[in-house]
Each structure stands twice: as structure tokens, then as C-alpha cells.
């Protein structure tokens, strides 16, 4: 069977599964957990090593507990992702609640686009109804899948409520187009992905030298767009809430690295609050052998946002 036939067969079964009620999907998740965690041991060495480096102060027993919770949540995320295809606006709105979309209104009314930085915490795929909640046109920046048919399938789901998926390789071109047309957009990025090994921006993150894309800061400064952080919190199984926090209203007035460092410290904060919700099976530190001797300083105890600089 060739790649296209395999992909289309897989997509067919995903569409069939997506019609099952969520309560049934969670039963499937419960059955998957011992297989994924114990039998297959999916990236268990990667997860265990990441947790050991990220939380050296925690006893091994506590790290093991986080590890098990993480795999249960990972199985839930998989079935939730499959179910997304057939979820209605009403169901998504109940299960992913936007707490403060109005904080973006002042930028929209001023005709300004915004940059929203998030992380792989909670269920980021359930943000697809954002176009029905915010006034900006959301541009979901993503890294394309190698399989073009799965890529189209996933993007079709992500765009079903009016948002647009944009490959990270062409986001600059897209923002230039929206600047010319005057359409205020919300550029959404999960900015904790791993850059190529030779990417120059390194800082300390979770006790390790870590690369981060500095592209979000460059975009914010190039187009003078306010920068927000979007937090996603898992409330209980199948239910999340999300909200926006302003990081920089005037990004051109601060150094580029300050924007990235503010984001990094935010991600560290939310990981420490709910470590089981982070994507630990991602090979986040695979390029660490290329780390330079000197990285941008750890400013975790300093204020990096305009709000606290202004005394608010």
C-alpha cells in the first residue's frame, strides 16, 4: 500500500472514530494508557530524562507520579484530538472557555494586529473556535506534517470555524499581505517548539540550556504588534479554560531578546504549576550538544513585562 492509500485509510478511520461520544472516547483512552505507557513505553526514556533535568529538586517518586499522570493526559489528548473533527461550536465553547477575549478589543478597535504566544500545555487543538470568540482573524502558525494528506486533514479541522492555518515558513509574507489589506489579525504561535540546531537564541529553561525561536519577537517588532501570552489550564478531564495576558504593548521599545525571555519565564511558571500538562514526550533538548558556552542570562527573578515595569 502506498503512502497516499495508507494516509487516506487512516483518515477514514479517524473520521469514523470522531463520531463516537466523548465518554466512549475516554474509555478508549483508559484502555490505551497501559499499552502506551507500560507495553510500548512510548518515548518513556525521553519523558523520564526530561523530568529529571527539569525537576532535580523533586524526589524520584514524585517525578514518577508526574510521569504517569502525563501519559494518562497524553492518551486523553489523542482521543480529544480525534473527536475535534465532529465537535460543535456549543460543545467546544463548554469545554474550552475563553475567560477574557475582550482584552484584545482595544487593539482591534485601533486597527492593530496582535501576536499571541502560547505553549504545548493543555489541549491547544481545542482553540479552533477562537474566530467565534475574538474580533481579530486568527492565523494559526504551524509546522507542516511530512504527509501532505494528513496535513490537509488536520488543517481542515483547524479551519472549520474560520481561522486560517499558516505554515511558519510563510508567516512573514502573510503578515505583509494583511498589513496591506488592513485586516487586524491574531498571529497564534506555540513558540516552545525546537528550532534547527544552528538557531542562535539560547537561554536557560527548566535548568537546561535551551533554544527558542526568536521569530515571534522579530514579527512583533517588524509590524509593531502587541504581544500577549495565552494560558491554557486543564480544569478536569475534558474541560479547559484559557485567557490572555499582555506581555508588551509597545514591542519596539524593548530589546528583541527581552520579549522572548518574558515568554520563556511565563512558560516556566505554568509548567511548575501543572507539570503533568506539559508535552514532555517532545524531544525539546535534542540539540543541547550544540549549546554555546554563554546564553542569555536567567532573568526569572526580574520583571520583564511593561505592566510591572510601570508599577501595575
C-alpha positions as a Markdown table, in Angstrom:
| # | Residue | x | y | z |
|---|---|---|---|---|
| 1 | Unk | 0.0 | 0.0 | 0.0 |
| 2 | Unk | 1.5 | 3.4 | -1.0 |
| 3 | Unk | 1.7 | 6.4 | 1.3 |
| 4 | Unk | -1.4 | 8.1 | -0.1 |
| 5 | Unk | -3.5 | 4.9 | 0.3 |
| 6 | Unk | -2.2 | 4.4 | 3.8 |
| 7 | Unk | -2.9 | 8.0 | 4.8 |
| 8 | Unk | -6.4 | 8.0 | 3.3 |
| 9 | Unk | -7.3 | 4.8 | 5.1 |
| 10 | Unk | -6.0 | 6.2 | 8.3 |
| 11 | Unk | -8.1 | 9.4 | 7.8 |
| 12 | Unk | -11.2 | 7.3 | 7.1 |
| 13 | Unk | -10.9 | 5.5 | 10.4 |
| 14 | Unk | -10.2 | 8.8 | 12.3 |
| 15 | Unk | -13.4 | 10.2 | 10.8 |
| 16 | Unk | -15.3 | 7.2 | 11.9 |
| 17 | Unk | -13.9 | 7.3 | 15.4 |
| 18 | Unk | -14.6 | 11.0 | 15.7 |
| 19 | Unk | -18.3 | 10.3 | 15.6 |
| 20 | Unk | -18.1 | 8.3 | 18.9 |
| 21 | Unk | -19.3 | 10.2 | 22.0 |
| 22 | Unk | -16.6 | 11.6 | 24.2 |
| 23 | Unk | -17.5 | 9.4 | 27.1 |
| 24 | Unk | -16.7 | 6.4 | 24.8 |
| 25 | Unk | -13.5 | 8.1 | 23.6 |
| 26 | Unk | -12.3 | 8.4 | 27.2 |
| 27 | Unk | -12.9 | 4.7 | 27.8 |
| 28 | Unk | -10.7 | 4.1 | 24.8 |
| 29 | Unk | -8.1 | 6.4 | 26.4 |
| 30 | Unk | -8.3 | 4.4 | 29.6 |
| 31 | Unk | -7.6 | 1.2 | 27.6 |
| 32 | Unk | -4.7 | 2.9 | 25.7 |
| 33 | Unk | -2.9 | 4.1 | 28.8 |
| 34 | Unk | -1.3 | 0.7 | 29.9 |
| 35 | Unk | -0.5 | -0.1 | 26.3 |
| 36 | Unk | 1.2 | 3.3 | 25.6 |
| 37 | Unk | 2.9 | 3.6 | 29.0 |
| 38 | Unk | 3.8 | 0.1 | 30.0 |
| 39 | Unk | 3.7 | -2.2 | 27.0 |
| 40 | Unk | 5.0 | 0.1 | 24.2 |
| 41 | Unk | 6.7 | 2.6 | 26.6 |
| 42 | Unk | 6.3 | 5.4 | 24.0 |
| 43 | Unk | 9.3 | 7.7 | 24.5 |
| 44 | Unk | 9.3 | 6.9 | 28.2 |
| 45 | Unk | 13.1 | 7.3 | 28.3 |
| 46 | Unk | 12.7 | 10.8 | 26.8 |
| 47 | Unk | 10.0 | 11.8 | 29.3 |
| 48 | Unk | 11.9 | 10.4 | 32.3 |
| 49 | Unk | 15.1 | 12.2 | 31.3 |
| 50 | Unk | 13.2 | 15.5 | 30.6 |
| 51 | Unk | 11.5 | 15.4 | 34.0 |
| 52 | Unk | 14.8 | 14.5 | 35.8 |
| 53 | Unk | 16.5 | 17.6 | 34.4 |
| 54 | Unk | 13.5 | 19.9 | 34.8 |
| 55 | Unk | 12.8 | 18.9 | 38.4 |
| 56 | Unk | 16.1 | 17.8 | 40.0 |
| 57 | Unk | 14.8 | 19.1 | 43.4 |
| 58 | Unk | 11.8 | 16.6 | 43.3 |
| 59 | Unk | 12.2 | 13.1 | 44.7 |
| 60 | Unk | 12.1 | 10.3 | 42.2 |
| 61 | Unk | 8.8 | 9.1 | 43.5 |
| 62 | Unk | 7.2 | 12.5 | 42.7 |
| 63 | Unk | 8.7 | 12.6 | 39.3 |
| 64 | Unk | 7.3 | 9.1 | 38.6 |
| 65 | Unk | 3.9 | 10.3 | 39.6 |
| 66 | Unk | 4.1 | 13.2 | 37.2 |
| 67 | Unk | 5.2 | 10.8 | 34.5 |
| 68 | Unk | 2.2 | 8.5 | 35.0 |
| 69 | Unk | -0.2 | 11.5 | 35.1 |
| 70 | Unk | 1.4 | 12.8 | 31.9 |
| 71 | Unk | 0.8 | 9.6 | 30.0 |
| 72 | Unk | -2.9 | 9.5 | 31.1 |
| 73 | Unk | -3.3 | 13.1 | 29.9 |
| 74 | Unk | -1.4 | 12.3 | 26.6 |
| 75 | Unk | -3.9 | 9.5 | 25.9 |
| 76 | Unk | -6.8 | 11.9 | 26.6 |
| 77 | Unk | -5.3 | 14.5 | 24.2 |
| 78 | Unk | -5.1 | 11.9 | 21.5 |
| 79 | Unk | -8.8 | 10.9 | 21.7 |
| 80 | Unk | -9.8 | 14.6 | 22.2 |
| 81 | Unk | -7.9 | 15.5 | 19.1 |
| 82 | Unk | -9.7 | 12.8 | 17.1 |
| 83 | Unk | -13.1 | 13.9 | 18.4 |
| 84 | Unk | -12.4 | 17.6 | 17.5 |
| 85 | Unk | -13.4 | 16.9 | 13.9 |
| 86 | Unk | -17.1 | 16.5 | 14.8 |
| 87 | Unk | -17.4 | 18.8 | 17.8 |
| 88 | Unk | -19.9 | 21.6 | 17.5 |
| 89 | Unk | -19.3 | 25.2 | 18.5 |
| 90 | Unk | -21.5 | 24.8 | 21.5 |
| 91 | Unk | -19.6 | 21.8 | 22.8 |
| 92 | Unk | -16.2 | 23.4 | 22.2 |
| 93 | Unk | -17.4 | 26.5 | 24.0 |
| 94 | Unk | -18.4 | 24.5 | 27.0 |
| 95 | Unk | -15.1 | 22.5 | 27.1 |
| 96 | Unk | -12.7 | 25.3 | 26.2 |
| 97 | Unk | -13.8 | 28.5 | 27.9 |
| 98 | Unk | -12.3 | 31.8 | 26.9 |
| 99 | Unk | -12.2 | 33.9 | 30.1 |
| 100 | Unk | -11.1 | 37.4 | 28.8 |
| 101 | Unk | -11.2 | 37.8 | 25.0 |
| 102 | Unk | -12.2 | 41.4 | 25.5 |
| 103 | Unk | -8.6 | 42.3 | 26.4 |
| 104 | Unk | -7.8 | 42.2 | 22.7 |
| 105 | Unk | -10.6 | 44.6 | 21.8 |
| 106 | Unk | -8.6 | 47.8 | 22.2 |
| 107 | Unk | -6.0 | 46.7 | 19.7 |
| 108 | Unk | -8.7 | 45.6 | 17.3 |
| 109 | Unk | -10.5 | 49.0 | 17.6 |
| 110 | Unk | -7.2 | 50.7 | 16.9 |
| 111 | Unk | -6.8 | 48.6 | 13.8 |
| 112 | Unk | -3.8 | 46.8 | 15.2 |
| 113 | Unk | -2.9 | 43.1 | 14.8 |
| 114 | Unk | -1.5 | 41.2 | 17.7 |
| 115 | Unk | 0.9 | 38.3 | 18.4 |
| 116 | Unk | -0.3 | 35.6 | 20.8 |
| 117 | Unk | 2.3 | 33.3 | 22.2 |
| 118 | Unk | 1.3 | 30.0 | 23.8 |
| 119 | Unk | 2.8 | 26.7 | 24.8 |
| 120 | Unk | 2.1 | 23.0 | 24.5 |
| 121 | Unk | 0.1 | 22.9 | 27.7 |
| 122 | Unk | -3.5 | 21.5 | 27.9 |
| 123 | Unk | -5.4 | 21.0 | 24.7 |
| 124 | Unk | -4.2 | 23.7 | 22.3 |
| 125 | Unk | -6.1 | 22.0 | 19.4 |
| 126 | Unk | -9.4 | 22.9 | 21.1 |
| 127 | Unk | -8.7 | 26.6 | 20.5 |
| 128 | Unk | -10.1 | 26.3 | 16.9 |
| 129 | Unk | -13.3 | 28.1 | 17.8 |
| 130 | Unk | -11.3 | 31.2 | 18.6 |
| 131 | Unk | -12.6 | 33.0 | 15.5 |
| 132 | Unk | -16.1 | 33.0 | 17.1 |
| 133 | Unk | -14.7 | 34.5 | 20.3 |
| 134 | Unk | -12.3 | 37.2 | 19.3 |
| 135 | Unk | -12.7 | 40.0 | 16.8 |
| 136 | Unk | -9.3 | 39.5 | 15.1 |
| 137 | Unk | -8.9 | 37.0 | 12.3 |
| 138 | Unk | -6.8 | 34.2 | 13.9 |
| 139 | Unk | -3.8 | 32.9 | 11.9 |
| 140 | Unk | -2.7 | 29.6 | 13.5 |
| 141 | Unk | 1.0 | 29.2 | 12.7 |
| 142 | Unk | 2.1 | 25.6 | 12.4 |
| 143 | Unk | 4.9 | 23.3 | 11.2 |
| 144 | Unk | 3.5 | 21.2 | 8.2 |
| 145 | Unk | 3.3 | 17.5 | 8.5 |
| 146 | Unk | 5.5 | 15.4 | 6.2 |
| 147 | Unk | 2.4 | 13.5 | 5.0 |
| 148 | Unk | 0.5 | 16.0 | 2.8 |
| 149 | Unk | -2.8 | 14.2 | 3.1 |
| 150 | Unk | -2.7 | 14.2 | 6.9 |
| 151 | Unk | -1.6 | 17.8 | 6.8 |
| 152 | Unk | -4.7 | 18.8 | 4.8 |
| 153 | Unk | -6.9 | 16.7 | 7.1 |
| 154 | Unk | -5.6 | 18.4 | 10.2 |
| 155 | Unk | -5.8 | 21.9 | 8.8 |
| 156 | Unk | -9.3 | 21.3 | 7.5 |
| 157 | Unk | -10.3 | 20.6 | 11.1 |
| 158 | Unk | -8.4 | 23.6 | 12.5 |
| 159 | Unk | -10.0 | 26.0 | 10.0 |
| 160 | Unk | -13.6 | 24.8 | 10.3 |
| 161 | Unk | -14.7 | 27.9 | 12.4 |
| 162 | Unk | -13.0 | 30.5 | 10.2 |
| 163 | Unk | -9.4 | 30.6 | 11.4 |
| 164 | Unk | -6.5 | 30.2 | 8.9 |
| 165 | Unk | -3.6 | 27.9 | 9.3 |
| 166 | Unk | -0.3 | 29.3 | 8.0 |
| 167 | Unk | 3.0 | 27.5 | 7.6 |
| 168 | Unk | 5.7 | 29.0 | 9.7 |
| 169 | Unk | 7.8 | 29.3 | 6.6 |
| 170 | Unk | 5.4 | 31.9 | 5.0 |
| 171 | Unk | 4.1 | 33.8 | 8.0 |
| 172 | Unk | 6.1 | 36.9 | 7.2 |
| 173 | Unk | 4.6 | 37.0 | 3.7 |
| 174 | Unk | 1.1 | 36.5 | 5.1 |
| 175 | Unk | 1.5 | 39.4 | 7.6 |
| 176 | Unk | 2.7 | 41.7 | 4.8 |
| 177 | Unk | -0.4 | 40.8 | 2.9 |
| 178 | Unk | -2.7 | 41.5 | 5.9 |
| 179 | Unk | -0.8 | 44.8 | 6.6 |
| 180 | Unk | -1.6 | 45.9 | 3.0 |
| 181 | Unk | -5.3 | 45.0 | 3.3 |
| 182 | Unk | -5.7 | 46.5 | 6.8 |
| 183 | Unk | -7.3 | 43.3 | 8.3 |
| 184 | Unk | -6.4 | 43.0 | 12.0 |
| 185 | Unk | -5.1 | 39.5 | 12.6 |
| 186 | Unk | -4.1 | 37.5 | 15.6 |
| 187 | Unk | -1.0 | 35.5 | 14.9 |
| 188 | Unk | -1.0 | 32.5 | 17.2 |
| 189 | Unk | 2.2 | 30.6 | 17.8 |
| 190 | Unk | 3.1 | 27.7 | 20.2 |
| 191 | Unk | 6.6 | 29.2 | 20.5 |
| 192 | Unk | 8.1 | 26.5 | 22.6 |
| 193 | Unk | 9.0 | 24.2 | 19.6 |
| 194 | Unk | 12.6 | 23.3 | 18.9 |
| 195 | Unk | 14.4 | 25.4 | 16.3 |
| 196 | Unk | 17.0 | 24.0 | 13.9 |
| 197 | Unk | 20.3 | 23.1 | 15.7 |
| 198 | Unk | 22.1 | 26.2 | 14.4 |
| 199 | Unk | 19.4 | 28.7 | 15.6 |
| 200 | Unk | 21.3 | 31.4 | 17.6 |
| 201 | Unk | 18.9 | 32.1 | 20.5 |
| 202 | Unk | 19.7 | 30.1 | 23.7 |
| 203 | Unk | 18.7 | 30.8 | 27.3 |
| 204 | Unk | 18.2 | 28.8 | 30.5 |
| 205 | Unk | 14.9 | 27.0 | 30.6 |
| 206 | Unk | 13.9 | 24.4 | 33.3 |
| 207 | Unk | 17.5 | 24.2 | 34.4 |
| 208 | Unk | 19.0 | 23.5 | 31.0 |
| 209 | Unk | 20.4 | 25.5 | 28.1 |
| 210 | Unk | 17.5 | 25.6 | 25.6 |
| 211 | Unk | 16.9 | 27.1 | 22.1 |
| 212 | Unk | 13.9 | 29.2 | 21.3 |
| 213 | Unk | 12.7 | 30.7 | 18.1 |
| 214 | Unk | 13.2 | 34.5 | 18.1 |
| 215 | Unk | 10.9 | 34.9 | 15.1 |
| 216 | Unk | 7.9 | 35.9 | 17.2 |
| 217 | Unk | 9.9 | 38.9 | 18.6 |
| 218 | Unk | 11.0 | 39.9 | 15.2 |
| 219 | Unk | 7.5 | 39.8 | 13.9 |
| 220 | Unk | 6.2 | 41.8 | 16.8 |
| 221 | Unk | 8.8 | 44.5 | 16.3 |
| 222 | Unk | 8.6 | 44.5 | 12.5 |
| 223 | Unk | 4.9 | 45.1 | 12.5 |
| 224 | Unk | 4.6 | 46.8 | 15.9 |
| 225 | Unk | 2.1 | 44.4 | 17.2 |
| 226 | Unk | 1.3 | 44.0 | 20.9 |
| 227 | Unk | 2.4 | 40.7 | 22.4 |
| 228 | Unk | 0.1 | 38.5 | 24.5 |
| 229 | Unk | 0.6 | 35.3 | 26.3 |
| 230 | Unk | -2.2 | 32.7 | 26.2 |
| 231 | Unk | -2.5 | 30.4 | 29.1 |
| 232 | Unk | -4.5 | 27.1 | 28.8 |
| 233 | Unk | -5.4 | 25.4 | 32.1 |
| 234 | Unk | -7.0 | 21.9 | 32.4 |
| 235 | Unk | -9.8 | 22.1 | 34.9 |
| 236 | Unk | -10.8 | 18.5 | 34.9 |
| 237 | Unk | -11.0 | 15.7 | 32.3 |
| 238 | Unk | -12.3 | 17.2 | 29.1 |
| 239 | Unk | -12.6 | 20.7 | 30.4 |
| 240 | Unk | -10.2 | 23.6 | 30.0 |
| 241 | Unk | -10.1 | 27.4 | 30.4 |
| 242 | Unk | -7.9 | 29.9 | 28.6 |
| 243 | Unk | -7.1 | 33.6 | 29.0 |
| 244 | Unk | -4.8 | 36.2 | 27.6 |
| 245 | Unk | -2.1 | 38.2 | 29.4 |
| 246 | Unk | -0.4 | 41.3 | 27.9 |
| 247 | Unk | 3.3 | 41.0 | 27.8 |
| 248 | Unk | 4.3 | 44.0 | 25.7 |
| 249 | Unk | 2.0 | 46.7 | 24.3 |
| 250 | Unk | 4.9 | 48.5 | 22.6 |
| 251 | Unk | 7.4 | 45.8 | 21.5 |
| 252 | Unk | 9.6 | 48.2 | 19.5 |
| 253 | Unk | 10.6 | 49.9 | 22.8 |
| 254 | Unk | 12.3 | 46.8 | 24.3 |
| 255 | Unk | 15.2 | 44.7 | 23.1 |
| 256 | Unk | 14.2 | 41.6 | 21.0 |
| 257 | Unk | 15.6 | 39.2 | 23.5 |
| 258 | Unk | 13.5 | 40.7 | 26.3 |
| 259 | Unk | 10.3 | 39.6 | 24.5 |
| 260 | Unk | 11.5 | 36.0 | 24.2 |
| 261 | Unk | 12.8 | 35.9 | 27.8 |
| 262 | Unk | 9.4 | 37.2 | 29.1 |
| 263 | Unk | 7.7 | 34.4 | 27.2 |
| 264 | Unk | 10.2 | 31.8 | 28.5 |
| 265 | Unk | 9.6 | 32.7 | 32.1 |
| 266 | Unk | 5.9 | 32.5 | 31.6 |
| 267 | Unk | 6.1 | 29.0 | 30.2 |
| 268 | Unk | 8.4 | 28.0 | 33.2 |
| 269 | Unk | 5.8 | 29.4 | 35.6 |
| 270 | Unk | 2.9 | 27.4 | 34.2 |
| 271 | Unk | 4.9 | 24.2 | 33.9 |
| 272 | Unk | 5.8 | 24.4 | 37.6 |
| 273 | Unk | 2.1 | 25.0 | 38.4 |
| 274 | Unk | 0.9 | 21.9 | 36.5 |
| 275 | Unk | 3.9 | 19.8 | 35.3 |
| 276 | Unk | 1.8 | 16.9 | 34.2 |
| 277 | Unk | 0.2 | 19.0 | 31.5 |
| 278 | Unk | 3.3 | 19.9 | 29.5 |
| 279 | Unk | 4.4 | 18.0 | 26.4 |
| 280 | Unk | 7.3 | 16.0 | 28.0 |
| 281 | Unk | 7.5 | 13.4 | 25.2 |
| 282 | Unk | 8.7 | 16.1 | 22.8 |
| 283 | Unk | 12.5 | 15.9 | 22.2 |
| 284 | Unk | 12.8 | 19.5 | 23.4 |
| 285 | Unk | 16.5 | 19.3 | 24.2 |
| 286 | Unk | 17.7 | 17.2 | 21.3 |
| 287 | Unk | 20.1 | 20.0 | 20.2 |
| 288 | Unk | 21.7 | 20.5 | 23.5 |
| 289 | Unk | 25.1 | 19.3 | 22.3 |
| 290 | Unk | 25.2 | 22.4 | 20.1 |
| 291 | Unk | 24.6 | 24.8 | 23.0 |
| 292 | Unk | 27.1 | 27.7 | 23.3 |
| 293 | Unk | 29.1 | 28.3 | 26.4 |
| 294 | Unk | 27.2 | 31.6 | 27.1 |
| 295 | Unk | 23.5 | 32.0 | 26.8 |
| 296 | Unk | 21.1 | 34.9 | 27.5 |
| 297 | Unk | 21.1 | 35.4 | 31.3 |
| 298 | Unk | 18.5 | 33.8 | 33.5 |
| 299 | Unk | 16.2 | 36.7 | 34.4 |
| 300 | Unk | 13.5 | 34.7 | 36.1 |
| 301 | Unk | 13.5 | 36.9 | 39.2 |
| 302 | Unk | 13.2 | 40.1 | 37.2 |
| 303 | Unk | 10.2 | 41.8 | 35.8 |
| 304 | Unk | 10.2 | 41.6 | 32.0 |
| 305 | Unk | 6.8 | 42.9 | 31.1 |
| 306 | Unk | 5.7 | 46.5 | 30.6 |
| 307 | Unk | 2.9 | 46.2 | 33.1 |
| 308 | Unk | 5.2 | 45.5 | 36.1 |
| 309 | Unk | 7.8 | 48.0 | 34.8 |
| 310 | Unk | 5.1 | 50.6 | 35.0 |
| 311 | Unk | 4.3 | 49.6 | 38.6 |
| 312 | Unk | 1.0 | 47.9 | 37.8 |
